[in-house]
């Protein structure tokens, strides 16, 4: 029974030493983490404010144009409703087709301007993307100069903005999977 007790004590001591060594090495290699508020940075830049104003003005203009088109459709429909009883079936069908064609044209216009790959999206990419790239480059430079390993964006769903390549273990995981 004495031998079992000595083995348990020795095992406990060994585990304690291993645990202590692991904690010490973890503390010695602690990563530096920070966060920034990219939205606040962008809103403090005059060139970003100017780009946003251009985009907002363009969106307002296009919304107004689309609203005017819908007003025309409403006028067409009201005229059709008033004249409907006096029109022949063929003329009535023709007027209905004109109204539907105009509605489709306006919906297409709306999609072209505000859709996921529409003109507004492209204009935003053209004006804002270079400014965002400038901010991200400044964040990366700051992180490298100050020794930060990870930088997160406080206010966005984008998450991590910068990470030191030495912590990228993608290749190691891919090797494990082979």
C-alpha positions, 0 to 999 in steps of 0.5 A: 500500500505504501508504494501506491501512496508514493506513486499517487503523490509523485503523480500529483507532484508531476501533474502540478509541475506540468500544470505550473509550466503550462500556465507560465508558458501561457502567461509568457506568450499572452496575446495582445488584443484590442478593439477599435470603433471603425464607424467612429473613425469613419465618421470623423473623416471629412472624405467619408462624410462627403462620400456619404452625402453624395450617396445619400443625395443620389439615393434621395434623387432616385427615390423621388424619381421612382415616387414620381413614376408610381404617381404616374401609374396611379394616375393611369390607373385612376383614368382607367377606372373612370373610363373602364365602362366606356371601353371595349374589351380590347381597349380595356385589355390594352390599357391594363397591359400598359399599366402593368408594363409601366409597373414592371418598368418602375420595379426594374428601375427600382431594382437597378438603382437599389438592388444588391448589385444596383447602381447605389451599391456600385457607387458606395463601393466606388466612393467608400471602399477606398476610404475603408481600405485606408482605415484598415491599412492604418489599423494594420500598421498600428497593430504591427507597430504596437505589437497587437496580435488581434484587433476587433471592430467594436461596433460591427458584425465584421468581427476581427479586422487584424490578426497576426499571421503567426496565429493562423493555424489553417494550414495545420488543420488542413494537414490534420485532415489529410 
